[in-house]
Amino acid sequence: MTLHRRRIKQTRSLEERMAEQADKLKDKASQLPAGAERESLLKRARVAETGAHLVDWIQSPGLQPPK
């Protein structure tokens, strides 16, 4: 018996999805009182924002291949 991989066609870019995830996490965190759970959500939001900006950083003109 072979297992088939479930394939999903993404309609939005990874950057858009990560930015949306970061916004959702920030909203959830804003509704919680200060504490470990809130800090955990804010940390996950920062990671998602960083991931959303990776393509911009990689394609920036400041990064040049070695000559």
N, CA, C, O and CB atoms as a CASP TS submission, in Angstrom:
PFRMAT TS
TARGET T0000
AUTHOR 0000-0000-0000
METHOD Language model
MODEL 1
PARENT N/A
ATOM      1  N   MET     1       0.844  -1.178   0.000  1.00  0.00           N
ATOM      2  CA  MET     1       0.000   0.000   0.000  1.00  0.00           C
ATOM      3  C   MET     1       0.891   1.243   0.000  1.00  0.00           C
ATOM      4  O   MET     1       1.800   1.360   0.822  1.00  0.00           O
ATOM      5  CB  MET     1      -0.961  -0.003   1.223  1.00  0.00           C
ATOM      6  N   THR     2       0.633   2.146  -0.900  1.00  0.00           N
ATOM      7  CA  THR     2       1.398   3.383  -0.948  1.00  0.00           C
ATOM      8  C   THR     2       0.555   4.528  -0.429  1.00  0.00           C
ATOM      9  O   THR     2      -0.652   4.601  -0.663  1.00  0.00           O
ATOM     10  CB  THR     2       1.883   3.674  -2.375  1.00  0.00           C
ATOM     11  N   LEU     3       1.207   5.398   0.265  1.00  0.00           N
ATOM     12  CA  LEU     3       0.523   6.577   0.779  1.00  0.00           C
ATOM     13  C   LEU     3       0.727   7.719  -0.201  1.00  0.00           C
ATOM     14  O   LEU     3       1.813   7.892  -0.754  1.00  0.00           O
ATOM     15  CB  LEU     3       1.039   6.960   2.196  1.00  0.00           C
ATOM     16  N   HIS     4      -0.311   8.483  -0.408  1.00  0.00           N
ATOM     17  CA  HIS     4      -0.219   9.622  -1.303  1.00  0.00           C
ATOM     18  C   HIS     4      -0.095  10.893  -0.481  1.00  0.00           C
ATOM     19  O   HIS     4      -0.770  11.085   0.530  1.00  0.00           O
ATOM     20  CB  HIS     4      -1.441   9.690  -2.242  1.00  0.00           C
ATOM     21  N   ARG     5       0.782  11.739  -0.953  1.00  0.00           N
ATOM     22  CA  ARG     5       0.971  13.011  -0.284  1.00  0.00           C
ATOM     23  C   ARG     5      -0.178  13.940  -0.620  1.00  0.00           C
ATOM     24  O   ARG     5      -0.575  14.066  -1.779  1.00  0.00           O
ATOM     25  CB  ARG     5       2.311  13.643  -0.678  1.00  0.00           C
ATOM     26  N   ARG     6      -0.701  14.578   0.389  1.00  0.00           N
ATOM     27  CA  ARG     6      -1.773  15.541   0.165  1.00  0.00           C
ATOM     28  C   ARG     6      -1.157  16.831  -0.358  1.00  0.00           C
ATOM     29  O   ARG     6      -0.307  17.429   0.301  1.00  0.00           O
ATOM     30  CB  ARG     6      -2.589  15.798   1.473  1.00  0.00           C
ATOM     31  N   ARG     7      -1.573  17.248  -1.508  1.00  0.00           N
ATOM     32  CA  ARG     7      -1.016  18.458  -2.117  1.00  0.00           C
ATOM     33  C   ARG     7      -2.037  19.586  -2.063  1.00  0.00           C
ATOM     34  O   ARG     7      -3.218  19.404  -2.357  1.00  0.00           O
ATOM     35  CB  ARG     7      -0.585  18.191  -3.578  1.00  0.00           C
ATOM     36  N   ILE     8      -1.549  20.733  -1.684  1.00  0.00           N
ATOM     37  CA  ILE     8      -2.414  21.903  -1.562  1.00  0.00           C
ATOM     38  C   ILE     8      -1.850  23.001  -2.446  1.00  0.00           C
ATOM     39  O   ILE     8      -0.668  23.331  -2.356  1.00  0.00           O
ATOM     40  CB  ILE     8      -2.530  22.380  -0.077  1.00  0.00           C
ATOM     41  N   LYS     9      -2.677  23.557  -3.286  1.00  0.00           N
ATOM     42  CA  LYS     9      -2.268  24.667  -4.138  1.00  0.00           C
ATOM     43  C   LYS     9      -2.462  25.963  -3.355  1.00  0.00           C
ATOM     44  O   LYS     9      -3.588  26.338  -3.029  1.00  0.00           O
ATOM     45  CB  LYS     9      -3.080  24.687  -5.479  1.00  0.00           C
ATOM     46  N   GLN    10      -1.360  26.640  -3.059  1.00  0.00           N
ATOM     47  CA  GLN    10      -1.432  27.887  -2.301  1.00  0.00           C
ATOM     48  C   GLN    10      -1.861  29.024  -3.218  1.00  0.00           C
ATOM     49  O   GLN    10      -1.341  29.161  -4.326  1.00  0.00           O
ATOM     50  CB  GLN    10      -0.071  28.207  -1.639  1.00  0.00           C
ATOM     51  N   THR    11      -2.797  29.830  -2.767  1.00  0.00           N
ATOM     52  CA  THR    11      -3.284  30.947  -3.570  1.00  0.00           C
ATOM     53  C   THR    11      -2.632  32.264  -3.172  1.00  0.00           C
ATOM     54  O   THR    11      -2.679  33.241  -3.919  1.00  0.00           O
ATOM     55  CB  THR    11      -4.788  31.060  -3.443  1.00  0.00           C
ATOM     56  N   ARG    12      -2.019  32.283  -1.979  1.00  0.00           N
ATOM     57  CA  ARG    12      -1.340  33.495  -1.513  1.00  0.00           C
ATOM     58  C   ARG    12       0.117  33.169  -1.268  1.00  0.00           C
ATOM     59  O   ARG    12       0.472  32.015  -1.026  1.00  0.00           O
ATOM     60  CB  ARG    12      -2.004  34.062  -0.221  1.00  0.00           C
ATOM     61  N   SER    13       0.953  34.177  -1.330  1.00  0.00           N
ATOM     62  CA  SER    13       2.383  33.959  -1.130  1.00  0.00           C
ATOM     63  C   SER    13       2.681  33.636   0.333  1.00  0.00           C
ATOM     64  O   SER    13       1.882  33.918   1.226  1.00  0.00           O
ATOM     65  CB  SER    13       3.183  35.195  -1.577  1.00  0.00           C
ATOM     66  N   LEU    14       3.828  33.051   0.549  1.00  0.00           N
ATOM     67  CA  LEU    14       4.255  32.713   1.904  1.00  0.00           C
ATOM     68  C   LEU    14       4.361  33.977   2.759  1.00  0.00           C
ATOM     69  O   LEU    14       3.993  33.968   3.934  1.00  0.00           O
ATOM     70  CB  LEU    14       5.607  31.968   1.876  1.00  0.00           C
ATOM     71  N   GLU    15       4.860  35.052   2.174  1.00  0.00           N
ATOM     72  CA  GLU    15       4.995  36.312   2.907  1.00  0.00           C
ATOM     73  C   GLU    15       3.644  36.810   3.402  1.00  0.00           C
ATOM     74  O   GLU    15       3.521  37.255   4.543  1.00  0.00           O
ATOM     75  CB  GLU    15       5.652  37.375   2.023  1.00  0.00           C
ATOM     76  N   GLU    16       2.629  36.733   2.545  1.00  0.00           N
ATOM     77  CA  GLU    16       1.295  37.183   2.935  1.00  0.00           C
ATOM     78  C   GLU    16       0.728  36.325   4.067  1.00  0.00           C
ATOM     79  O   GLU    16       0.143  36.843   5.018  1.00  0.00           O
ATOM     80  CB  GLU    16       0.350  37.151   1.728  1.00  0.00           C
ATOM     81  N   ARG    17       0.908  35.021   3.954  1.00  0.00           N
ATOM     82  CA  ARG    17       0.387  34.123   4.980  1.00  0.00           C
ATOM     83  C   ARG    17       1.098  34.319   6.308  1.00  0.00           C
ATOM     84  O   ARG    17       0.460  34.266   7.360  1.00  0.00           O
ATOM     85  CB  ARG    17       0.519  32.680   4.532  1.00  0.00           C
ATOM     86  N   MET    18       2.405  34.545   6.282  1.00  0.00           N
ATOM     87  CA  MET    18       3.150  34.751   7.527  1.00  0.00           C
ATOM     88  C   MET    18       2.797  36.091   8.165  1.00  0.00           C
ATOM     89  O   MET    18       2.697  36.187   9.388  1.00  0.00           O
ATOM     90  CB  MET    18       4.661  34.677   7.264  1.00  0.00           C
ATOM     91  N   ALA    19       2.609  37.117   7.352  1.00  0.00           N
ATOM     92  CA  ALA    19       2.217  38.423   7.884  1.00  0.00           C
ATOM     93  C   ALA    19       0.833  38.342   8.526  1.00  0.00           C
ATOM     94  O   ALA    19       0.597  38.939   9.576  1.00  0.00           O
ATOM     95  CB  ALA    19       2.228  39.489   6.768  1.00  0.00           C
ATOM     96  N   GLU    20      -0.071  37.609   7.899  1.00  0.00           N
ATOM     97  CA  GLU    20      -1.412  37.440   8.474  1.00  0.00           C
ATOM     98  C   GLU    20      -1.340  36.669   9.793  1.00  0.00           C
ATOM     99  O   GLU    20      -2.031  37.008  10.755  1.00  0.00           O
ATOM    100  CB  GLU    20      -2.341  36.705   7.478  1.00  0.00           C
ATOM    101  N   GLN    21      -0.508  35.641   9.831  1.00  0.00           N
ATOM    102  CA  GLN    21      -0.338  34.868  11.063  1.00  0.00           C
ATOM    103  C   GLN    21       0.204  35.759  12.181  1.00  0.00           C
ATOM    104  O   GLN    21      -0.253  35.675  13.321  1.00  0.00           O
ATOM    105  CB  GLN    21       0.609  33.668  10.827  1.00  0.00           C
ATOM    106  N   ALA    22       1.172  36.607  11.856  1.00  0.00           N
ATOM    107  CA  ALA    22       1.738  37.513  12.855  1.00  0.00           C
ATOM    108  C   ALA    22       0.660  38.450  13.400  1.00  0.00           C
ATOM    109  O   ALA    22       0.602  38.692  14.606  1.00  0.00           O
ATOM    110  CB  ALA    22       2.900  38.328  12.249  1.00  0.00           C
ATOM    111  N   ASP    23      -0.186  38.975  12.526  1.00  0.00           N
ATOM    112  CA  ASP    23      -1.266  39.864  12.970  1.00  0.00           C
ATOM    113  C   ASP    23      -2.235  39.143  13.903  1.00  0.00           C
ATOM    114  O   ASP    23      -2.651  39.693  14.923  1.00  0.00           O
ATOM    115  CB  ASP    23      -2.026  40.423  11.762  1.00  0.00           C
ATOM    116  N   LYS    24      -2.592  37.909  13.548  1.00  0.00           N
ATOM    117  CA  LYS    24      -3.507  37.136  14.390  1.00  0.00           C
ATOM    118  C   LYS    24      -2.897  36.877  15.766  1.00  0.00           C
ATOM    119  O   LYS    24      -3.580  36.986  16.784  1.00  0.00           O
ATOM    120  CB  LYS    24      -3.864  35.803  13.711  1.00  0.00           C
ATOM    121  N   LEU    25      -1.617  36.538  15.789  1.00  0.00           N
ATOM    122  CA  LEU    25      -0.955  36.268  17.066  1.00  0.00           C
ATOM    123  C   LEU    25      -0.892  37.519  17.932  1.00  0.00           C
ATOM    124  O   LEU    25      -1.090  37.445  19.145  1.00  0.00           O
ATOM    125  CB  LEU    25       0.453  35.725  16.831  1.00  0.00           C
ATOM    126  N   LYS    26      -0.616  38.668  17.316  1.00  0.00           N
ATOM    127  CA  LYS    26      -0.578  39.918  18.075  1.00  0.00           C
ATOM    128  C   LYS    26      -1.950  40.248  18.657  1.00  0.00           C
ATOM    129  O   LYS    26      -2.053  40.697  19.799  1.00  0.00           O
ATOM    130  CB  LYS    26      -0.094  41.069  17.185  1.00  0.00           C
ATOM    131  N   ASP    27      -3.002  40.025  17.869  1.00  0.00           N
ATOM    132  CA  ASP    27      -4.354  40.279  18.357  1.00  0.00           C
ATOM    133  C   ASP    27      -4.679  39.391  19.550  1.00  0.00           C
ATOM    134  O   ASP    27      -5.235  39.855  20.545  1.00  0.00           O
ATOM    135  CB  ASP    27      -5.375  40.055  17.243  1.00  0.00           C
ATOM    136  N   LYS    28      -4.326  38.105  19.445  1.00  0.00           N
ATOM    137  CA  LYS    28      -4.563  37.184  20.558  1.00  0.00           C
ATOM    138  C   LYS    28      -3.798  37.638  21.801  1.00  0.00           C
ATOM    139  O   LYS    28      -4.335  37.636  22.908  1.00  0.00           O
ATOM    140  CB  LYS    28      -4.151  35.747  20.171  1.00  0.00           C
ATOM    141  N   ALA    29      -2.539  38.026  21.603  1.00  0.00           N
ATOM    142  CA  ALA    29      -1.696  38.429  22.729  1.00  0.00           C
ATOM    143  C   ALA    29      -2.230  39.693  23.392  1.00  0.00           C
ATOM    144  O   ALA    29      -2.127  39.846  24.610  1.00  0.00           O
ATOM    145  CB  ALA    29      -0.255  38.651  22.263  1.00  0.00           C
ATOM    146  N   SER    30      -2.796  40.594  22.605  1.00  0.00           N
ATOM    147  CA  SER    30      -3.297  41.845  23.184  1.00  0.00           C
ATOM    148  C   SER    30      -4.502  41.612  24.095  1.00  0.00           C
ATOM    149  O   SER    30      -4.818  42.453  24.936  1.00  0.00           O
ATOM    150  CB  SER    30      -3.674  42.823  22.073  1.00  0.00           C
ATOM    151  N   GLN    31      -5.164  40.489  23.932  1.00  0.00           N
ATOM    152  CA  GLN    31      -6.335  40.183  24.750  1.00  0.00           C
ATOM    153  C   GLN    31      -5.980  39.453  26.042  1.00  0.00           C
ATOM    154  O   GLN    31      -6.831  39.261  26.909  1.00  0.00           O
ATOM    155  CB  GLN    31      -7.309  39.353  23.954  1.00  0.00           C
ATOM    156  N   LEU    32      -4.715  39.048  26.162  1.00  0.00           N
ATOM    157  CA  LEU    32      -4.289  38.305  27.344  1.00  0.00           C
ATOM    158  C   LEU    32      -3.607  39.227  28.345  1.00  0.00           C
ATOM    159  O   LEU    32      -3.025  40.240  27.958  1.00  0.00           O
ATOM    160  CB  LEU    32      -3.349  37.163  26.949  1.00  0.00           C
ATOM    161  N   PRO    33      -3.673  38.886  29.625  1.00  0.00           N
ATOM    162  CA  PRO    33      -2.921  39.659  30.623  1.00  0.00           C
ATOM    163  C   PRO    33      -1.429  39.334  30.498  1.00  0.00           C
ATOM    164  O   PRO    33      -1.050  38.319  29.913  1.00  0.00           O
ATOM    165  CB  PRO    33      -3.434  39.352  32.073  1.00  0.00           C
ATOM    166  N   ALA    34      -0.605  40.199  31.048  1.00  0.00           N
ATOM    167  CA  ALA    34       0.837  39.973  31.001  1.00  0.00           C
ATOM    168  C   ALA    34       1.162  38.630  31.629  1.00  0.00           C
ATOM    169  O   ALA    34       0.621  38.265  32.673  1.00  0.00           O
ATOM    170  CB  ALA    34       1.599  41.108  31.721  1.00  0.00           C
ATOM    171  N   GLY    35       2.052  37.905  30.976  1.00  0.00           N
ATOM    172  CA  GLY    35       2.419  36.597  31.502  1.00  0.00           C
ATOM    173  C   GLY    35       3.152  35.785  30.451  1.00  0.00           C
ATOM    174  O   GLY    35       3.462  36.276  29.365  1.00  0.00           O
ATOM    175  N   ALA    36       3.420  34.544  30.790  1.00  0.00           N
ATOM    176  CA  ALA    36       4.213  33.675  29.924  1.00  0.00           C
ATOM    177  C   ALA    36       3.503  33.369  28.611  1.00  0.00           C
ATOM    178  O   ALA    36       4.139  33.349  27.557  1.00  0.00           O
ATOM    179  CB  ALA    36       4.537  32.382  30.643  1.00  0.00           C
ATOM    180  N   GLU    37       2.200  33.132  28.658  1.00  0.00           N
ATOM    181  CA  GLU    37       1.467  32.799  27.436  1.00  0.00           C
ATOM    182  C   GLU    37       1.476  33.971  26.458  1.00  0.00           C
ATOM    183  O   GLU    37       1.656  33.786  25.255  1.00  0.00           O
ATOM    184  CB  GLU    37       0.020  32.400  27.769  1.00  0.00           C
ATOM    185  N   ARG    38       1.279  35.176  26.986  1.00  0.00           N
ATOM    186  CA  ARG    38       1.289  36.365  26.136  1.00  0.00           C
ATOM    187  C   ARG    38       2.662  36.569  25.508  1.00  0.00           C
ATOM    188  O   ARG    38       2.764  36.872  24.319  1.00  0.00           O
ATOM    189  CB  ARG    38       0.888  37.607  26.943  1.00  0.00           C
ATOM    190  N   GLU    39       3.706  36.404  26.295  1.00  0.00           N
ATOM    191  CA  GLU    39       5.068  36.558  25.764  1.00  0.00           C
ATOM    192  C   GLU    39       5.371  35.515  24.699  1.00  0.00           C
ATOM    193  O   GLU    39       6.063  35.804  23.723  1.00  0.00           O
ATOM    194  CB  GLU    39       6.096  36.459  26.893  1.00  0.00           C
ATOM    195  N   SER    40       4.861  34.318  24.882  1.00  0.00           N
ATOM    196  CA  SER    40       5.049  33.256  23.903  1.00  0.00           C
ATOM    197  C   SER    40       4.382  33.616  22.572  1.00  0.00           C
ATOM    198  O   SER    40       4.961  33.411  21.505  1.00  0.00           O
ATOM    199  CB  SER    40       4.487  31.933  24.439  1.00  0.00           C
ATOM    200  N   LEU    41       3.173  34.150  22.644  1.00  0.00           N
ATOM    201  CA  LEU    41       2.472  34.556  21.425  1.00  0.00           C
ATOM    202  C   LEU    41       3.195  35.703  20.728  1.00  0.00           C
ATOM    203  O   LEU    41       3.302  35.716  19.502  1.00  0.00           O
ATOM    204  CB  LEU    41       1.033  34.964  21.748  1.00  0.00           C
ATOM    205  N   LEU    42       3.691  36.666  21.505  1.00  0.00           N
ATOM    206  CA  LEU    42       4.412  37.793  20.911  1.00  0.00           C
ATOM    207  C   LEU    42       5.712  37.330  20.259  1.00  0.00           C
ATOM    208  O   LEU    42       6.105  37.854  19.217  1.00  0.00           O
ATOM    209  CB  LEU    42       4.707  38.858  21.974  1.00  0.00           C
ATOM    210  N   LYS    43       6.377  36.355  20.864  1.00  0.00           N
ATOM    211  CA  LYS    43       7.606  35.821  20.284  1.00  0.00           C
ATOM    212  C   LYS    43       7.300  35.126  18.958  1.00  0.00           C
ATOM    213  O   LYS    43       8.029  35.300  17.981  1.00  0.00           O
ATOM    214  CB  LYS    43       8.293  34.841  21.264  1.00  0.00           C
ATOM    215  N   ARG    44       6.227  34.343  18.924  1.00  0.00           N
ATOM    216  CA  ARG    44       5.839  33.671  17.683  1.00  0.00           C
ATOM    217  C   ARG    44       5.472  34.694  16.610  1.00  0.00           C
ATOM    218  O   ARG    44       5.746  34.474  15.430  1.00  0.00           O
ATOM    219  CB  ARG    44       4.657  32.714  17.933  1.00  0.00           C
ATOM    220  N   ALA    45       4.860  35.802  17.004  1.00  0.00           N
ATOM    221  CA  ALA    45       4.503  36.857  16.053  1.00  0.00           C
ATOM    222  C   ALA    45       5.764  37.492  15.469  1.00  0.00           C
ATOM    223  O   ALA    45       5.822  37.770  14.271  1.00  0.00           O
ATOM    224  CB  ALA    45       3.624  37.935  16.735  1.00  0.00           C
ATOM    225  N   ARG    46       6.779  37.722  16.314  1.00  0.00           N
ATOM    226  CA  ARG    46       8.037  38.299  15.818  1.00  0.00           C
ATOM    227  C   ARG    46       8.719  37.360  14.832  1.00  0.00           C
ATOM    228  O   ARG    46       9.264  37.807  13.823  1.00  0.00           O
ATOM    229  CB  ARG    46       8.986  38.608  16.987  1.00  0.00           C
ATOM    230  N   VAL    47       8.691  36.067  15.118  1.00  0.00           N
ATOM    231  CA  VAL    47       9.287  35.082  14.214  1.00  0.00           C
ATOM    232  C   VAL    47       8.552  35.084  12.873  1.00  0.00           C
ATOM    233  O   VAL    47       9.187  35.026  11.820  1.00  0.00           O
ATOM    234  CB  VAL    47       9.253  33.668  14.846  1.00  0.00           C
ATOM    235  N   ALA    48       7.229  35.150  12.905  1.00  0.00           N
ATOM    236  CA  ALA    48       6.438  35.173  11.675  1.00  0.00           C
ATOM    237  C   ALA    48       6.724  36.439  10.868  1.00  0.00           C
ATOM    238  O   ALA    48       6.827  36.382   9.643  1.00  0.00           O
ATOM    239  CB  ALA    48       4.937  35.078  12.000  1.00  0.00           C
ATOM    240  N   GLU    49       6.853  37.584  11.548  1.00  0.00           N
ATOM    241  CA  GLU    49       7.183  38.827  10.841  1.00  0.00           C
ATOM    242  C   GLU    49       8.553  38.739  10.192  1.00  0.00           C
ATOM    243  O   GLU    49       8.735  39.178   9.056  1.00  0.00           O
ATOM    244  CB  GLU    49       7.136  40.019  11.800  1.00  0.00           C
ATOM    245  N   THR    50       9.504  38.180  10.899  1.00  0.00           N
ATOM    246  CA  THR    50      10.851  38.017  10.345  1.00  0.00           C
ATOM    247  C   THR    50      10.801  37.135   9.106  1.00  0.00           C
ATOM    248  O   THR    50      11.429  37.445   8.093  1.00  0.00           O
ATOM    249  CB  THR    50      11.811  37.412  11.396  1.00  0.00           C
ATOM    250  N   GLY    51      10.063  36.051   9.183  1.00  0.00           N
ATOM    251  CA  GLY    51       9.922  35.164   8.035  1.00  0.00           C
ATOM    252  C   GLY    51       9.266  35.849   6.855  1.00  0.00           C
ATOM    253  O   GLY    51       9.627  35.590   5.707  1.00  0.00           O
ATOM    254  N   ALA    52       8.312  36.715   7.122  1.00  0.00           N
ATOM    255  CA  ALA    52       7.626  37.428   6.048  1.00  0.00           C
ATOM    256  C   ALA    52       8.559  38.400   5.334  1.00  0.00           C
ATOM    257  O   ALA    52       8.332  38.724   4.168  1.00  0.00           O
ATOM    258  CB  ALA    52       6.420  38.177   6.601  1.00  0.00           C
ATOM    259  N   HIS    53       9.599  38.868   6.010  1.00  0.00           N
ATOM    260  CA  HIS    53      10.517  39.839   5.415  1.00  0.00           C
ATOM    261  C   HIS    53      11.773  39.207   4.827  1.00  0.00           C
ATOM    262  O   HIS    53      12.602  39.919   4.260  1.00  0.00           O
ATOM    263  CB  HIS    53      10.912  40.854   6.444  1.00  0.00           C
ATOM    264  N   LEU    54      11.934  37.902   4.945  1.00  0.00           N
ATOM    265  CA  LEU    54      13.159  37.256   4.463  1.00  0.00           C
ATOM    266  C   LEU    54      13.390  37.455   2.975  1.00  0.00           C
ATOM    267  O   LEU    54      14.521  37.714   2.564  1.00  0.00           O
ATOM    268  CB  LEU    54      13.114  35.784   4.764  1.00  0.00           C
ATOM    269  N   VAL    55      12.357  37.342   2.163  1.00  0.00           N
ATOM    270  CA  VAL    55      12.522  37.491   0.719  1.00  0.00           C
ATOM    271  C   VAL    55      13.017  38.896   0.398  1.00  0.00           C
ATOM    272  O   VAL    55      13.883  39.068  -0.461  1.00  0.00           O
ATOM    273  CB  VAL    55      11.194  37.203  -0.020  1.00  0.00           C
ATOM    274  N   ASP    56      12.478  39.896   1.077  1.00  0.00           N
ATOM    275  CA  ASP    56      12.936  41.275   0.847  1.00  0.00           C
ATOM    276  C   ASP    56      14.418  41.409   1.156  1.00  0.00           C
ATOM    277  O   ASP    56      15.161  42.050   0.413  1.00  0.00           O
ATOM    278  CB  ASP    56      12.128  42.267   1.704  1.00  0.00           C
ATOM    279  N   TRP    57      14.842  40.801   2.258  1.00  0.00           N
ATOM    280  CA  TRP    57      16.247  40.902   2.644  1.00  0.00           C
ATOM    281  C   TRP    57      17.142  40.168   1.655  1.00  0.00           C
ATOM    282  O   TRP    57      18.221  40.651   1.311  1.00  0.00           O
ATOM    283  CB  TRP    57      16.453  40.344   4.052  1.00  0.00           C
ATOM    284  N   ILE    58      16.697  39.006   1.200  1.00  0.00           N
ATOM    285  CA  ILE    58      17.509  38.222   0.271  1.00  0.00           C
ATOM    286  C   ILE    58      17.658  38.945  -1.060  1.00  0.00           C
ATOM    287  O   ILE    58      18.727  38.912  -1.670  1.00  0.00           O
ATOM    288  CB  ILE    58      16.890  36.836   0.053  1.00  0.00           C
ATOM    289  N   GLN    59      16.607  39.589  -1.508  1.00  0.00           N
ATOM    290  CA  GLN    59      16.630  40.262  -2.808  1.00  0.00           C
ATOM    291  C   GLN    59      17.108  41.704  -2.732  1.00  0.00           C
ATOM    292  O   GLN    59      17.087  42.412  -3.739  1.00  0.00           O
ATOM    293  CB  GLN    59      15.263  40.227  -3.419  1.00  0.00           C
ATOM    294  N   SER    60      17.533  42.149  -1.570  1.00  0.00           N
ATOM    295  CA  SER    60      17.965  43.538  -1.439  1.00  0.00           C
ATOM    296  C   SER    60      19.247  43.766  -2.231  1.00  0.00           C
ATOM    297  O   SER    60      20.065  42.856  -2.364  1.00  0.00           O
ATOM    298  CB  SER    60      18.176  43.906   0.045  1.00  0.00           C
ATOM    299  N   PRO    61      19.427  44.972  -2.754  1.00  0.00           N
ATOM    300  CA  PRO    61      20.628  45.254  -3.541  1.00  0.00           C
ATOM    301  C   PRO    61      21.904  45.275  -2.699  1.00  0.00           C
ATOM    302  O   PRO    61      23.006  45.235  -3.246  1.00  0.00           O
ATOM    303  CB  PRO    61      20.472  46.577  -4.249  1.00  0.00           C
ATOM    304  N   GLY    62      21.765  45.336  -1.389  1.00  0.00           N
ATOM    305  CA  GLY    62      22.929  45.341  -0.524  1.00  0.00           C
ATOM    306  C   GLY    62      23.650  44.008  -0.496  1.00  0.00           C
ATOM    307  O   GLY    62      24.850  43.952  -0.226  1.00  0.00           O
ATOM    308  N   LEU    63      22.927  42.936  -0.773  1.00  0.00           N
ATOM    309  CA  LEU    63      23.545  41.612  -0.789  1.00  0.00           C
ATOM    310  C   LEU    63      24.028  41.305  -2.203  1.00  0.00           C
ATOM    311  O   LEU    63      23.232  41.254  -3.141  1.00  0.00           O
ATOM    312  CB  LEU    63      22.548  40.520  -0.294  1.00  0.00           C
ATOM    313  N   GLN    64      25.312  41.103  -2.348  1.00  0.00           N
ATOM    314  CA  GLN    64      25.895  40.809  -3.641  1.00  0.00           C
ATOM    315  C   GLN    64      26.585  39.452  -3.574  1.00  0.00           C
ATOM    316  O   GLN    64      27.171  39.106  -2.548  1.00  0.00           O
ATOM    317  CB  GLN    64      26.888  41.919  -4.069  1.00  0.00           C
ATOM    318  N   PRO    65      26.521  38.677  -4.664  1.00  0.00           N
ATOM    319  CA  PRO    65      27.230  37.402  -4.653  1.00  0.00           C
ATOM    320  C   PRO    65      28.741  37.640  -4.639  1.00  0.00           C
ATOM    321  O   PRO    65      29.207  38.682  -5.099  1.00  0.00           O
ATOM    322  CB  PRO    65      26.827  36.546  -5.874  1.00  0.00           C
ATOM    323  N   PRO    66      29.507  36.683  -4.116  1.00  0.00           N
ATOM    324  CA  PRO    66      30.954  36.840  -4.098  1.00  0.00           C
ATOM    325  C   PRO    66      31.516  36.960  -5.514  1.00  0.00           C
ATOM    326  O   PRO    66      31.008  36.331  -6.442  1.00  0.00           O
ATOM    327  CB  PRO    66      31.603  35.666  -3.372  1.00  0.00           C
ATOM    328  N   LYS    67      32.563  37.765  -5.675  1.00  0.00           N
ATOM    329  CA  LYS    67      33.163  37.963  -7.017  1.00  0.00           C
ATOM    330  C   LYS    67      34.471  37.249  -7.122  1.00  0.00           C
ATOM    331  O   LYS    67      35.119  37.298  -8.167  1.00  0.00           O
ATOM    332  CB  LYS    67      33.366  39.448  -7.323  1.00  0.00           C
TER
END
